[in-house]
Amino acid sequence: MAGQTSARVAQTGNNPFLRVVAAISTLAGWCSAAMIVAAVAITCQMIIVRFVLNGSTVWQTEAVIYLVIAATLVGLPYVQRLRGHVNVDLIPLSLPPKPRFVLAVFTSVLSISIVAVMLWYGYEYWHFAWDRGWRSDTIWGVRLWIPYLALPVGFGLLLLQMIADLVALILRIEAPFGLEV
């Protein structure tokens, strides 16, 4: 129903594939949360070093930036599983059940295609950094393939969750756009 504020989690039924993907997405969410907690802890440590001990920081700012970006990317499948992305359901609400289902399949396939392209280019970018031994231009000199790994991992896990959502839709485990008939 439109306007509901309660969380709606992707349904898995008794389908083993959907249950495994849900578990992977949940694990990704926990990893994302841990990265944010680590970024906050590093930020606190950086504040103490800079303003209390009057020392300099070498790696903290860069680590926090990489952790927050990785947390965002790795957290994508969990947010998708919780249906936490913005959803405009004006058109699906106005459609009868059959066209609503067709629209849901179409938008799912289109979304999967876009995420697959992002995964491809994310992997290519990560591989470039790996193959050429790129390092950051900072004093810390991080091997950039490490933070860039969040691109293919995050988009790969999001793609997996979106495929699971499409499977749940086709198997009628999940209602199109979460709207019951």
MDAnalysis code that builds the backbone (N, CA, C; Angstrom):
import MDAnalysis as mda
import numpy as np

u = mda.Universe.empty(543, n_residues=181, atom_resindex=np.repeat(np.arange(181), 3), trajectory=True)
u.add_TopologyAttr("name", ["N", "CA", "C"] * 181)
u.add_TopologyAttr("resid", np.arange(1, 182))
u.add_TopologyAttr("resname", ["MET", "ALA", "GLY", "GLN", "THR", "SER", "ALA", "ARG", "VAL", "ALA", "GLN", "THR", "GLY", "ASN", "ASN", "PRO", "PHE", "LEU", "ARG", "VAL", "VAL", "ALA", "ALA", "ILE", "SER", "THR", "LEU", "ALA", "GLY", "TRP", "CYS", "SER", "ALA", "ALA", "MET", "ILE", "VAL", "ALA", "ALA", "VAL", "ALA", "ILE", "THR", "CYS", "GLN", "MET", "ILE", "ILE", "VAL", "ARG", "PHE", "VAL", "LEU", "ASN", "GLY", "SER", "THR", "VAL", "TRP", "GLN", "THR", "GLU", "ALA", "VAL", "ILE", "TYR", "LEU", "VAL", "ILE", "ALA", "ALA", "THR", "LEU", "VAL", "GLY", "LEU", "PRO", "TYR", "VAL", "GLN", "ARG", "LEU", "ARG", "GLY", "HIS", "VAL", "ASN", "VAL", "ASP", "LEU", "ILE", "PRO", "LEU", "SER", "LEU", "PRO", "PRO", "LYS", "PRO", "ARG", "PHE", "VAL", "LEU", "ALA", "VAL", "PHE", "THR", "SER", "VAL", "LEU", "SER", "ILE", "SER", "ILE", "VAL", "ALA", "VAL", "MET", "LEU", "TRP", "TYR", "GLY", "TYR", "GLU", "TYR", "TRP", "HIS", "PHE", "ALA", "TRP", "ASP", "ARG", "GLY", "TRP", "ARG", "SER", "ASP", "THR", "ILE", "TRP", "GLY", "VAL", "ARG", "LEU", "TRP", "ILE", "PRO", "TYR", "LEU", "ALA", "LEU", "PRO", "VAL", "GLY", "PHE", "GLY", "LEU", "LEU", "LEU", "LEU", "GLN", "MET", "ILE", "ALA", "ASP", "LEU", "VAL", "ALA", "LEU", "ILE", "LEU", "ARG", "ILE", "GLU", "ALA", "PRO", "PHE", "GLY", "LEU", "GLU", "VAL"])
u.atoms.positions = np.array([
    [0.846, -1.175, 0.000],
    [0.000, 0.000, 0.000],
    [0.887, 1.232, 0.000],
    [0.493, 2.251, -0.733],
    [1.281, 3.476, -0.828],
    [1.272, 4.211, 0.502],
    [2.378, 4.850, 0.786],
    [2.459, 5.661, 1.980],
    [2.825, 4.892, 3.239],
    [3.037, 3.595, 3.143],
    [3.426, 2.831, 4.320],
    [4.852, 3.188, 4.693],
    [5.105, 3.234, 5.989],
    [6.457, 3.542, 6.441],
    [7.145, 2.328, 7.045],
    [6.427, 1.234, 7.183],
    [7.051, 0.046, 7.769],
    [8.015, -0.589, 6.772],
    [9.071, -1.174, 7.302],
    [10.077, -1.805, 6.456],
    [9.521, -3.075, 5.831],
    [9.889, -3.281, 4.581],
    [9.451, -4.460, 3.869],
    [10.699, -5.172, 3.358],
    [10.956, -6.335, 3.874],
    [12.143, -7.090, 3.517],
    [11.800, -8.018, 2.362],
    [12.772, -8.241, 1.471],
    [12.571, -9.152, 0.352],
    [12.183, -10.538, 0.867],
    [11.188, -11.115, 0.257],
    [10.707, -12.432, 0.656],
    [11.568, -13.522, 0.021],
    [11.794, -14.592, 0.764],
    [12.614, -15.691, 0.250],
    [11.815, -16.974, 0.098],
    [10.696, -17.075, 0.796],
    [9.942, -18.330, 0.751],
    [10.827, -19.461, 1.244],
    [10.678, -20.614, 0.661],
    [11.540, -21.759, 0.993],
    [12.589, -21.992, -0.081],
    [12.795, -20.999, -0.935],
    [13.744, -21.135, -2.038],
    [15.171, -21.036, -1.509],
    [15.985, -22.095, -1.701],
    [17.358, -22.072, -1.159],
    [18.227, -20.973, -1.766],
    [18.080, -20.722, -3.057],
    [18.866, -19.659, -3.696],
    [18.550, -18.313, -3.064],
    [17.273, -18.013, -2.891],
    [16.870, -16.734, -2.307],
    [17.326, -16.612, -0.859],
    [17.316, -17.712, -0.137],
    [17.755, -17.679, 1.260],
    [19.263, -17.448, 1.366],
    [20.038, -18.070, 0.480],
    [21.492, -17.873, 0.489],
    [21.830, -16.429, 0.123],
    [21.164, -15.900, -0.910],
    [21.419, -14.523, -1.316],
    [21.020, -13.558, -0.196],
    [19.916, -13.827, 0.479],
    [19.501, -12.984, 1.601],
    [20.545, -13.016, 2.713],
    [21.105, -14.185, 2.977],
    [22.147, -14.295, 4.008],
    [23.407, -13.533, 3.595],
    [23.777, -13.624, 2.330],
    [24.961, -12.902, 1.834],
    [24.732, -11.395, 1.929],
    [23.543, -10.950, 1.532],
    [23.230, -9.515, 1.602],
    [23.229, -9.021, 3.045],
    [22.725, -9.840, 3.953],
    [22.734, -9.465, 5.369],
    [24.167, -9.389, 5.890],
    [24.997, -10.340, 5.528],
    [26.409, -10.309, 5.908],
    [27.088, -9.058, 5.362],
    [26.770, -8.697, 4.118],
    [27.327, -7.476, 3.531],
    [26.893, -6.250, 4.328],
    [25.649, -6.260, 4.797],
    [25.165, -5.152, 5.627],
    [25.931, -5.050, 6.934],
    [26.194, -6.192, 7.552],
    [26.979, -6.203, 8.792],
    [28.407, -5.717, 8.548],
    [28.998, -6.145, 7.430],
    [30.356, -5.684, 7.088],
    [30.361, -4.173, 6.853],
    [29.336, -3.685, 6.182],
    [29.215, -2.258, 5.940],
    [29.112, -1.491, 7.254],
    [28.288, -1.994, 8.166],
    [28.150, -1.350, 9.477],
    [29.478, -1.365, 10.231],
    [30.208, -2.463, 10.140],
    [31.514, -2.554, 10.812],
    [32.497, -1.546, 10.230],
    [32.442, -1.328, 8.925],
    [33.326, -0.340, 8.305],
    [32.996, 1.073, 8.788],
    [31.721, 1.349, 8.967],
    [31.338, 2.675, 9.465],
    [31.796, 2.846, 10.908],
    [31.641, 1.811, 11.718],
    [32.113, 1.878, 13.104],
    [33.631, 2.077, 13.137],
    [34.348, 1.368, 12.268],
    [35.802, 1.527, 12.198],
    [36.166, 2.952, 11.771],
    [35.433, 3.503, 10.809],
    [35.701, 4.874, 10.360],
    [35.472, 5.874, 11.485],
    [34.429, 5.673, 12.272],
    [34.159, 6.563, 13.405],
    [35.267, 6.431, 14.453],
    [35.696, 5.209, 14.742],
    [36.767, 4.996, 15.720],
    [38.072, 5.644, 15.259],
    [38.375, 5.499, 13.980],
    [39.601, 6.107, 13.434],
    [39.500, 7.626, 13.492],
    [38.315, 8.158, 13.218],
    [38.122, 9.609, 13.302],
    [38.343, 10.101, 14.737],
    [37.818, 9.373, 15.707],
    [38.034, 9.743, 17.115],
    [39.520, 9.690, 17.468],
    [40.199, 8.651, 17.025],
    [41.633, 8.529, 17.279],
    [42.389, 9.681, 16.629],
    [41.965, 10.065, 15.417],
    [42.618, 11.156, 14.704],
    [42.430, 12.474, 15.446],
    [41.246, 12.699, 16.002],
    [40.984, 13.929, 16.760],
    [41.871, 13.984, 18.000],
    [42.003, 12.859, 18.683],
    [42.849, 12.812, 19.880],
    [44.310, 13.084, 19.518],
    [44.793, 12.450, 18.456],
    [46.184, 12.642, 18.052],
    [46.446, 14.092, 17.648],
    [45.533, 14.684, 16.896],
    [45.764, 16.031, 16.379],
    [45.577, 17.116, 17.432],
    [44.490, 17.050, 18.173],
    [44.132, 18.182, 19.016],
    [44.482, 17.992, 20.488],
    [44.637, 16.756, 20.933],
    [45.008, 16.529, 22.326],
    [46.521, 16.332, 22.435],
    [47.055, 15.460, 21.594],
    [48.488, 15.161, 21.641],
    [49.319, 16.088, 20.751],
    [48.643, 16.932, 19.957],
    [49.301, 17.868, 19.055],
    [50.250, 17.169, 18.085],
    [49.834, 15.995, 17.608],
    [50.633, 15.239, 16.663],
    [50.062, 15.327, 15.261],
    [50.762, 14.715, 14.336],
    [50.279, 14.716, 12.956],
    [49.679, 13.346, 12.619],
    [48.793, 13.370, 11.677],
    [48.166, 12.118, 11.232],
    [48.649, 11.816, 9.820],
    [48.874, 10.540, 9.557],
    [49.411, 10.147, 8.267],
    [48.363, 9.398, 7.451],
    [47.724, 8.447, 8.061],
    [46.868, 7.525, 7.320],
    [45.388, 7.667, 7.632],
    [45.027, 8.344, 8.707],
    [43.666, 8.327, 9.218],
    [42.632, 8.898, 8.242],
    [42.877, 10.072, 7.703],
    [41.901, 10.693, 6.807],
    [41.641, 9.825, 5.591],
    [42.696, 9.338, 5.004],
    [42.558, 8.491, 3.816],
    [41.822, 7.193, 4.153],
    [42.135, 6.598, 5.273],
    [41.469, 5.366, 5.683],
    [39.978, 5.586, 5.903],
    [39.622, 6.694, 6.536],
    [38.206, 6.997, 6.779],
    [37.468, 7.178, 5.457],
    [38.070, 7.887, 4.526],
    [37.432, 8.095, 3.218],
    [37.200, 6.753, 2.526],
    [38.220, 5.909, 2.487],
    [38.079, 4.604, 1.831],
    [37.059, 3.722, 2.541],
    [37.034, 3.761, 3.864],
    [36.084, 2.949, 4.617],
    [34.638, 3.375, 4.368],
    [34.397, 4.674, 4.326],
    [33.029, 5.151, 4.101],
    [32.564, 4.825, 2.683],
    [33.443, 4.983, 1.714],
    [33.080, 4.632, 0.336],
    [32.818, 3.131, 0.233],
    [33.688, 2.317, 0.819],
    [33.498, 0.864, 0.783],
    [32.222, 0.462, 1.516],
    [31.938, 1.105, 2.638],
    [30.716, 0.795, 3.381],
    [29.486, 1.100, 2.541],
    [29.531, 2.178, 1.803],
    [28.413, 2.534, 0.929],
    [28.218, 1.477, -0.149],
    [29.291, 1.084, -0.797],
    [29.180, 0.118, -1.898],
    [28.829, -1.282, -1.403],
    [29.483, -1.738, -0.348],
    [29.227, -3.082, 0.169],
    [27.841, -3.164, 0.810],
    [27.322, -2.035, 1.281],
    [25.999, -2.011, 1.887],
    [24.848, -1.986, 0.895],
    [25.138, -1.788, -0.391],
    [24.081, -1.721, -1.402],
    [23.141, -2.933, -1.406],
    [23.651, -4.164, -1.387],
    [22.719, -5.305, -1.451],
    [21.815, -5.402, -0.226],
    [22.311, -5.001, 0.924],
    [21.495, -5.046, 2.135],
    [20.355, -4.032, 2.046],
    [20.668, -2.844, 1.563],
    [19.627, -1.832, 1.394],
    [18.599, -2.297, 0.364],
    [19.060, -2.934, -0.701],
    [18.134, -3.479, -1.702],
    [17.260, -4.562, -1.087],
    [17.837, -5.403, -0.266],
    [17.069, -6.476, 0.384],
    [16.000, -5.900, 1.303],
    [16.308, -4.799, 1.976],
    [15.343, -4.159, 2.875],
    [14.383, -3.235, 2.138],
    [14.576, -3.099, 0.843],
    [13.771, -2.184, 0.034],
    [13.920, -0.755, 0.547],
    [15.161, -0.393, 0.858],
    [15.435, 0.910, 1.431],
    [15.688, 2.006, 0.415],
    [15.722, 1.663, -0.877],
    [15.934, 2.683, -1.893],
    [14.636, 3.444, -2.146],
    [14.762, 4.600, -2.738],
    [13.595, 5.420, -3.051],
    [12.703, 4.673, -4.032],
    [11.409, 4.682, -3.744],
    [10.458, 3.970, -4.582],
    [9.280, 4.890, -4.877],
    [9.046, 5.153, -6.145],
    [7.891, 5.932, -6.563],
    [6.913, 4.943, -7.186],
    [5.766, 4.779, -6.557],
    [4.840, 3.739, -7.007],
    [3.542, 4.282, -7.593],
    [3.567, 5.502, -8.109],
    [2.373, 6.093, -8.695],
    [1.890, 5.281, -9.895],
    [2.790, 4.953, -10.802],
    [2.393, 4.191, -11.995],
    [1.993, 2.764, -11.622],
    [2.792, 2.023, -10.846],
    [2.365, 0.660, -10.479],
    [1.021, 0.623, -9.754],
    [0.737, 1.618, -8.934],
    [-0.546, 1.656, -8.226],
    [-1.722, 1.796, -9.184],
    [-1.503, 2.497, -10.280],
    [-2.600, 2.746, -11.215],
    [-2.784, 1.620, -12.235],
    [-1.876, 0.659, -12.256],
    [-1.968, -0.427, -13.235],
    [-2.702, -1.637, -12.675],
    [-3.402, -2.370, -13.561],
    [-3.982, -3.648, -13.152],
    [-2.863, -4.673, -12.906],
    [-3.167, -5.801, -12.268],
    [-2.127, -6.770, -11.872],
    [-1.209, -7.251, -12.995],
    [-1.749, -7.619, -14.147],
    [-0.916, -8.172, -15.235],
    [0.082, -7.141, -15.765],
    [-0.344, -5.921, -16.148],
    [0.643, -4.922, -16.591],
    [1.616, -4.521, -15.479],
    [1.162, -4.538, -14.241],
    [2.041, -4.233, -13.113],
    [3.165, -5.262, -13.048],
    [2.832, -6.533, -13.242],
    [3.833, -7.600, -13.231],
    [4.827, -7.404, -14.375],
    [4.314, -7.098, -15.573],
    [5.183, -6.883, -16.737],
    [6.119, -5.695, -16.486],
    [5.586, -4.617, -15.933],
    [6.410, -3.446, -15.619],
    [7.474, -3.798, -14.583],
    [7.108, -4.589, -13.585],
    [8.068, -4.986, -12.553],
    [9.199, -5.822, -13.151],
    [8.859, -6.753, -14.025],
    [9.893, -7.571, -14.676],
    [10.777, -6.688, -15.546],
    [10.167, -5.795, -16.313],
    [10.926, -4.904, -17.196],
    [11.889, -4.028, -16.399],
    [11.398, -3.393, -15.334],
    [12.274, -2.526, -14.546],
    [13.361, -3.323, -13.837],
    [13.051, -4.542, -13.431],
    [14.078, -5.386, -12.797],
    [15.169, -5.747, -13.790],
    [14.775, -6.152, -14.991],
    [15.767, -6.516, -16.017],
    [16.603, -5.301, -16.408],
    [15.960, -4.142, -16.537],
    [16.690, -2.918, -16.861],
    [17.676, -2.553, -15.752],
    [17.237, -2.656, -14.506],
    [18.116, -2.358, -13.370],
    [19.284, -3.332, -13.301],
    [19.008, -4.608, -13.530],
    [20.065, -5.624, -13.535],
    [21.079, -5.312, -14.622],
    [20.609, -4.887, -15.789],
    [21.511, -4.549, -16.897],
    [22.416, -3.383, -16.534],
    [21.848, -2.361, -15.912],
    [22.634, -1.182, -15.536],
    [23.674, -1.541, -14.477],
    [23.264, -2.319, -13.487],
    [24.208, -2.718, -12.436],
    [25.291, -3.636, -13.010],
    [24.932, -4.480, -13.977],
    [25.931, -5.354, -14.614],
    [26.981, -4.523, -15.349],
    [26.561, -3.459, -16.014],
    [27.515, -2.564, -16.685],
    [28.411, -1.894, -15.652],
    [27.825, -1.445, -14.540],
    [28.625, -0.818, -13.487],
    [29.609, -1.821, -12.877],
    [29.172, -3.065, -12.715],
    [30.064, -4.116, -12.229],
    [31.225, -4.320, -13.195],
    [30.928, -4.376, -14.483],
    [31.965, -4.582, -15.495],
    [33.024, -3.485, -15.418],
    [32.578, -2.223, -15.414],
    [33.531, -1.120, -15.381],
    [34.216, -0.998, -14.023],
    [33.526, -1.344, -12.965],
    [34.153, -1.355, -11.649],
    [35.257, -2.395, -11.568],
    [34.979, -3.590, -12.129],
    [36.000, -4.633, -12.167],
    [37.183, -4.190, -13.024],
    [36.889, -3.590, -14.169],
    [37.953, -3.145, -15.065],
    [38.849, -2.103, -14.378],
    [38.229, -1.174, -13.660],
    [38.983, -0.143, -12.943],
    [39.833, -0.759, -11.841],
    [39.230, -1.695, -11.082],
    [39.982, -2.383, -10.032],
    [41.161, -3.145, -10.640],
    [40.915, -3.844, -11.737],
    [41.967, -4.641, -12.369],
    [43.094, -3.755, -12.889],
    [42.740, -2.588, -13.410],
    [43.752, -1.628, -13.847],
    [44.676, -1.264, -12.693],
    [44.078, -0.958, -11.557],
    [44.863, -0.582, -10.373],
    [45.737, -1.750, -9.912],
    [45.192, -2.951, -9.967],
    [45.927, -4.160, -9.563],
    [47.089, -4.412, -10.522],
    [46.781, -4.422, -11.804],
    [47.756, -4.777, -12.835],
    [48.903, -3.773, -12.912],
    [48.602, -2.513, -12.728],
    [49.621, -1.475, -12.870],
    [50.261, -1.063, -11.548],
    [49.811, -1.693, -10.460],
    [50.421, -1.403, -9.163],
    [50.204, 0.023, -8.681],
    [49.030, 0.583, -8.978],
    [48.749, 1.959, -8.572],
    [48.797, 2.112, -7.058],
    [49.336, 3.250, -6.635],
    [49.368, 3.622, -5.219],
    [48.841, 5.043, -5.095],
    [48.294, 5.358, -3.928],
    [47.811, 6.728, -3.715],
    [49.015, 7.665, -3.635],
    [48.773, 8.927, -3.952],
    [49.846, 9.925, -3.957],
    [50.077, 10.545, -2.587],
    [49.644, 9.857, -1.560],
    [49.818, 10.389, -0.208],
    [51.055, 9.758, 0.430],
    [51.380, 10.228, 1.610],
    [52.523, 9.694, 2.347],
    [52.302, 8.234, 2.728],
    [51.027, 7.875, 2.929],
    [50.681, 6.495, 3.290],
    [50.910, 5.563, 2.108],
    [50.614, 6.016, 0.900],
    [50.878, 5.247, -0.317],
    [50.104, 3.940, -0.422],
    [48.814, 3.981, -0.168],
    [47.983, 2.772, -0.208],
    [48.000, 2.169, -1.603],
    [48.134, 0.851, -1.656],
    [47.950, 0.163, -2.936],
    [46.469, 0.281, -3.283],
    [46.153, 0.980, -4.355],
    [44.783, 1.368, -4.644],
    [43.863, 0.214, -5.017],
    [44.401, -0.943, -5.355],
    [43.512, -2.058, -5.656],
    [42.723, -2.473, -4.419],
    [43.249, -2.188, -3.238],
    [42.555, -2.582, -2.006],
    [41.261, -1.782, -1.828],
    [41.294, -0.436, -1.809],
    [40.015, 0.263, -1.699],
    [39.150, 0.133, -2.948],
    [39.761, 0.012, -4.123],
    [38.979, -0.112, -5.349],
    [38.259, -1.456, -5.440],
    [38.671, -2.421, -4.646],
    [38.008, -3.724, -4.633],
    [36.538, -3.599, -4.211],
    [36.212, -2.536, -3.493],
    [34.815, -2.305, -3.081],
    [33.901, -2.125, -4.286],
    [34.416, -1.653, -5.400],
    [33.582, -1.463, -6.597],
    [33.047, -2.790, -7.135],
    [33.903, -3.738, -7.536],
    [33.328, -4.989, -8.050],
    [32.612, -5.810, -6.987],
    [33.080, -5.765, -5.745],
    [32.417, -6.532, -4.690],
    [31.026, -5.961, -4.420],
    [30.936, -4.653, -4.246],
    [29.651, -4.020, -3.961],
    [28.650, -4.191, -5.090],
    [29.080, -3.899, -6.307],
    [28.162, -4.032, -7.444],
    [27.865, -5.492, -7.758],
    [28.827, -6.375, -7.514],
    [28.571, -7.808, -7.719],
    [27.525, -8.331, -6.748],
    [27.626, -7.934, -5.486],
    [26.641, -8.361, -4.494],
    [25.273, -7.729, -4.754],
    [25.270, -6.464, -5.197],
    [24.000, -5.819, -5.552],
    [23.357, -6.537, -6.735],
    [24.169, -6.895, -7.722],
    [23.646, -7.631, -8.876],
    [23.051, -8.961, -8.442],
    [23.724, -9.657, -7.560],
    [23.212, -10.929, -7.050],
    [21.873, -10.738, -6.348],
    [21.748, -9.709, -5.514],
    [20.495, -9.441, -4.818],
    [19.389, -9.068, -5.801],
    [19.725, -8.311, -6.828],
    [18.712, -7.915, -7.807],
    [18.253, -9.111, -8.648],
    [19.166, -10.018, -8.933],
    [18.770, -11.243, -9.639],
    [17.848, -12.068, -8.746],
    [18.167, -12.145, -7.474],
    [17.304, -12.863, -6.531],
    [15.923, -12.211, -6.458],
    [15.881, -10.885, -6.483],
    [14.594, -10.185, -6.480],
    [13.782, -10.521, -7.727],
    [14.457, -10.609, -8.874],
    [13.768, -10.969, -10.115],
    [13.254, -12.402, -10.047],
    [14.069, -13.305, -9.514],
    [13.645, -14.701, -9.357],
    [12.428, -14.777, -8.441],
    [12.462, -14.049, -7.336],
    [11.326, -14.041, -6.406],
    [10.075, -13.486, -7.072],
    [10.247, -12.514, -7.933],
    [9.117, -11.933, -8.663],
    [8.542, -12.937, -9.655],
    [9.401, -13.574, -10.427],
    [8.943, -14.532, -11.443],
    [8.301, -15.754, -10.799],
    [8.858, -16.207, -9.672],
    [8.285, -17.368, -8.976],
    [7.063, -17.001, -8.128],
    [6.693, -15.733, -8.177],
    [5.520, -15.222, -7.432],
    [5.699, -15.316, -5.910],
    [6.935, -15.325, -5.464],
    [7.214, -15.277, -4.030],
    [7.061, -13.835, -3.548],
    [7.400, -12.919, -4.412],
    [7.332, -11.489, -4.130],
    [6.307, -10.852, -5.059],
    [5.494, -9.956, -4.529],
    [4.503, -9.252, -5.348],
    [5.195, -8.119, -6.117],
    [4.734, -7.819, -7.321],
    [5.334, -6.722, -8.087],
    [5.281, -5.408, -7.327],
    [6.430, -4.772, -7.154],
    [6.573, -3.521, -6.417],
    [6.095, -3.631, -4.983],
    [5.971, -4.843, -4.493],
    [5.477, -5.047, -3.126],
    [4.011, -4.729, -2.943],
    [3.298, -4.594, -4.039],
    [1.885, -4.229, -3.999],
    [1.037, -5.470, -4.201],
    [0.273, -5.793, -3.222],
    [-0.628, -6.937, -3.338],
    [-1.789, -6.552, -4.252],
    [-2.374, -7.564, -4.875],
    [-3.489, -7.336, -5.813],
    [-4.700, -6.788, -5.097],
])
